[in-house]
Amino acid sequence: MTIKNYEEVDVYPLDDDLRDEILRKQIECTFIWGPKTGWPVGVLMTYVWRDGRFWVTATSQRKRIAAIRRDPRVSVVVSSHGTDLGPAKGITAKGRAIIHEDQETKDWFYPLCAAANVPVEGKLRNAFEQMLHSERRLVIEVVPEKWITFDAGKMMVDSMAAWKDMGLLD
């Protein structure tokens, strides 16, 4: 495809297999929810990608928990930046959050969360995991319902062809 401008970049989505690879390799996301005020709010969080869902943790006194209980619609944004896949690949998932307070979920999630935050096994990872075991901590599962993705690599291929057609490249 030859392009003339960057008005319609939604023609450059990530392929599903690349999207899934980014989600497996990345550990950090922006978690976004809608508070009572109506102004969307987002924070950086570590996530675990498991069974086609995002899993994050917070404590029950966080404002996002009350907001999710009121309205479970959230978004999660992930970038490929910092992975071996390079920058400029973006993923937004619109989904619904489910709050888990049961011990069974915490038991499998906390070790995975600790491993994401402390990649080397040992005392530090164990200490991190132990700190997750607190009275008010819970786990949030986000079930994606809609994907919005972007692959700047695809756009650059078309850009190079357009620049060549314009005589800007040899």
Contacts in CASP RR format, 6 or more apart in sequence:
PFRMAT RR
TARGET T0000
AUTHOR 0000-0000-0000
METHOD contacts of the structure
MODEL  1
MTIKNYEEVDVYPLDDDLRDEILRKQIECTFIWGPKTGWPVGVLMTYVWR
DGRFWVTATSQRKRIAAIRRDPRVSVVVSSHGTDLGPAKGITAKGRAIIH
EDQETKDWFYPLCAAANVPVEGKLRNAFEQMLHSERRLVIEVVPEKWITF
DAGKMMVDSMAAWKDMGLLD
1 11 0 8 1.000
1 158 0 8 1.000
2 158 0 8 1.000
2 161 0 8 1.000
2 162 0 8 1.000
2 165 0 8 1.000
3 155 0 8 1.000
3 158 0 8 1.000
3 159 0 8 1.000
3 162 0 8 1.000
4 162 0 8 1.000
6 155 0 8 1.000
9 150 0 8 1.000
9 155 0 8 1.000
10 150 0 8 1.000
12 150 0 8 1.000
12 151 0 8 1.000
12 152 0 8 1.000
12 153 0 8 1.000
12 154 0 8 1.000
12 155 0 8 1.000
12 158 0 8 1.000
13 149 0 8 1.000
13 150 0 8 1.000
13 151 0 8 1.000
14 22 0 8 1.000
14 89 0 8 1.000
14 90 0 8 1.000
14 91 0 8 1.000
14 149 0 8 1.000
14 150 0 8 1.000
14 151 0 8 1.000
15 151 0 8 1.000
18 85 0 8 1.000
18 89 0 8 1.000
18 151 0 8 1.000
19 91 0 8 1.000
19 147 0 8 1.000
19 149 0 8 1.000
21 85 0 8 1.000
22 78 0 8 1.000
22 80 0 8 1.000
22 83 0 8 1.000
22 85 0 8 1.000
22 89 0 8 1.000
22 90 0 8 1.000
22 91 0 8 1.000
23 49 0 8 1.000
23 52 0 8 1.000
23 78 0 8 1.000
23 91 0 8 1.000
24 49 0 8 1.000
25 80 0 8 1.000
25 83 0 8 1.000
25 84 0 8 1.000
25 85 0 8 1.000
26 49 0 8 1.000
26 78 0 8 1.000
26 79 0 8 1.000
26 80 0 8 1.000
26 82 0 8 1.000
26 83 0 8 1.000
27 46 0 8 1.000
27 47 0 8 1.000
27 48 0 8 1.000
27 116 0 8 1.000
27 117 0 8 1.000
28 44 0 8 1.000
28 45 0 8 1.000
28 46 0 8 1.000
28 47 0 8 1.000
28 78 0 8 1.000
29 44 0 8 1.000
29 45 0 8 1.000
29 46 0 8 1.000
29 47 0 8 1.000
29 54 0 8 1.000
29 56 0 8 1.000
29 76 0 8 1.000
29 77 0 8 1.000
29 78 0 8 1.000
30 42 0 8 1.000
30 43 0 8 1.000
30 44 0 8 1.000
30 45 0 8 1.000
30 76 0 8 1.000
30 77 0 8 1.000
30 78 0 8 1.000
31 42 0 8 1.000
31 43 0 8 1.000
31 44 0 8 1.000
31 45 0 8 1.000
31 47 0 8 1.000
31 56 0 8 1.000
31 64 0 8 1.000
31 74 0 8 1.000
31 75 0 8 1.000
31 76 0 8 1.000
31 140 0 8 1.000
31 142 0 8 1.000
32 40 0 8 1.000
32 41 0 8 1.000
32 42 0 8 1.000
32 74 0 8 1.000
32 75 0 8 1.000
32 76 0 8 1.000
32 77 0 8 1.000
33 40 0 8 1.000
33 41 0 8 1.000
33 42 0 8 1.000
33 64 0 8 1.000
33 67 0 8 1.000
33 68 0 8 1.000
33 71 0 8 1.000
33 73 0 8 1.000
33 74 0 8 1.000
33 97 0 8 1.000
34 40 0 8 1.000
34 41 0 8 1.000
34 67 0 8 1.000
34 71 0 8 1.000
34 73 0 8 1.000
34 74 0 8 1.000
35 41 0 8 1.000
35 63 0 8 1.000
35 67 0 8 1.000
36 67 0 8 1.000
36 70 0 8 1.000
41 63 0 8 1.000
41 64 0 8 1.000
41 67 0 8 1.000
43 64 0 8 1.000
45 56 0 8 1.000
45 58 0 8 1.000
46 56 0 8 1.000
46 113 0 8 1.000
46 116 0 8 1.000
46 117 0 8 1.000
47 54 0 8 1.000
47 55 0 8 1.000
47 56 0 8 1.000
47 76 0 8 1.000
47 78 0 8 1.000
47 116 0 8 1.000
48 54 0 8 1.000
48 55 0 8 1.000
48 56 0 8 1.000
48 109 0 8 1.000
48 112 0 8 1.000
48 113 0 8 1.000
48 116 0 8 1.000
49 55 0 8 1.000
50 112 0 8 1.000
52 144 0 8 1.000
53 141 0 8 1.000
53 142 0 8 1.000
53 143 0 8 1.000
53 144 0 8 1.000
54 76 0 8 1.000
54 93 0 8 1.000
54 141 0 8 1.000
54 142 0 8 1.000
54 144 0 8 1.000
55 109 0 8 1.000
55 112 0 8 1.000
55 113 0 8 1.000
55 139 0 8 1.000
55 140 0 8 1.000
55 141 0 8 1.000
55 142 0 8 1.000
56 139 0 8 1.000
56 140 0 8 1.000
56 142 0 8 1.000
57 109 0 8 1.000
57 110 0 8 1.000
57 113 0 8 1.000
57 132 0 8 1.000
57 137 0 8 1.000
57 138 0 8 1.000
57 139 0 8 1.000
57 140 0 8 1.000
58 64 0 8 1.000
58 65 0 8 1.000
58 137 0 8 1.000
58 138 0 8 1.000
58 140 0 8 1.000
59 65 0 8 1.000
59 134 0 8 1.000
59 136 0 8 1.000
59 137 0 8 1.000
59 138 0 8 1.000
60 136 0 8 1.000
60 137 0 8 1.000
60 138 0 8 1.000
61 136 0 8 1.000
65 99 0 8 1.000
65 138 0 8 1.000
68 74 0 8 1.000
68 97 0 8 1.000
68 99 0 8 1.000
68 140 0 8 1.000
69 99 0 8 1.000
72 96 0 8 1.000
72 97 0 8 1.000
72 98 0 8 1.000
73 94 0 8 1.000
73 95 0 8 1.000
73 96 0 8 1.000
73 97 0 8 1.000
74 94 0 8 1.000
74 95 0 8 1.000
74 96 0 8 1.000
74 97 0 8 1.000
74 142 0 8 1.000
75 92 0 8 1.000
75 93 0 8 1.000
75 94 0 8 1.000
75 95 0 8 1.000
76 92 0 8 1.000
76 93 0 8 1.000
76 95 0 8 1.000
76 142 0 8 1.000
76 144 0 8 1.000
77 90 0 8 1.000
77 91 0 8 1.000
77 92 0 8 1.000
77 93 0 8 1.000
78 90 0 8 1.000
78 91 0 8 1.000
78 93 0 8 1.000
79 87 0 8 1.000
79 89 0 8 1.000
79 90 0 8 1.000
79 91 0 8 1.000
80 86 0 8 1.000
80 87 0 8 1.000
80 88 0 8 1.000
80 89 0 8 1.000
80 90 0 8 1.000
81 87 0 8 1.000
81 88 0 8 1.000
87 152 0 8 1.000
88 150 0 8 1.000
88 151 0 8 1.000
88 152 0 8 1.000
88 153 0 8 1.000
89 149 0 8 1.000
89 150 0 8 1.000
89 151 0 8 1.000
89 152 0 8 1.000
89 153 0 8 1.000
90 149 0 8 1.000
90 150 0 8 1.000
90 151 0 8 1.000
91 147 0 8 1.000
91 148 0 8 1.000
91 149 0 8 1.000
92 147 0 8 1.000
92 148 0 8 1.000
92 149 0 8 1.000
93 142 0 8 1.000
93 144 0 8 1.000
93 145 0 8 1.000
93 146 0 8 1.000
93 147 0 8 1.000
93 148 0 8 1.000
94 144 0 8 1.000
94 145 0 8 1.000
94 146 0 8 1.000
94 147 0 8 1.000
94 148 0 8 1.000
95 142 0 8 1.000
95 143 0 8 1.000
95 144 0 8 1.000
95 145 0 8 1.000
95 146 0 8 1.000
96 142 0 8 1.000
96 143 0 8 1.000
96 145 0 8 1.000
97 140 0 8 1.000
97 141 0 8 1.000
97 142 0 8 1.000
97 143 0 8 1.000
98 140 0 8 1.000
98 141 0 8 1.000
98 142 0 8 1.000
98 143 0 8 1.000
99 138 0 8 1.000
99 139 0 8 1.000
99 140 0 8 1.000
100 106 0 8 1.000
100 138 0 8 1.000
100 139 0 8 1.000
100 140 0 8 1.000
100 141 0 8 1.000
101 138 0 8 1.000
101 139 0 8 1.000
105 139 0 8 1.000
106 132 0 8 1.000
106 133 0 8 1.000
106 137 0 8 1.000
106 138 0 8 1.000
106 139 0 8 1.000
109 139 0 8 1.000
110 129 0 8 1.000
110 132 0 8 1.000
110 133 0 8 1.000
111 129 0 8 1.000
113 129 0 8 1.000
113 132 0 8 1.000
114 125 0 8 1.000
114 126 0 8 1.000
114 128 0 8 1.000
114 129 0 8 1.000
114 132 0 8 1.000
115 121 0 8 1.000
115 125 0 8 1.000
117 125 0 8 1.000
117 128 0 8 1.000
118 124 0 8 1.000
118 125 0 8 1.000
118 128 0 8 1.000
160 169 0 8 1.000
163 169 0 8 1.000
164 170 0 8 1.000
END
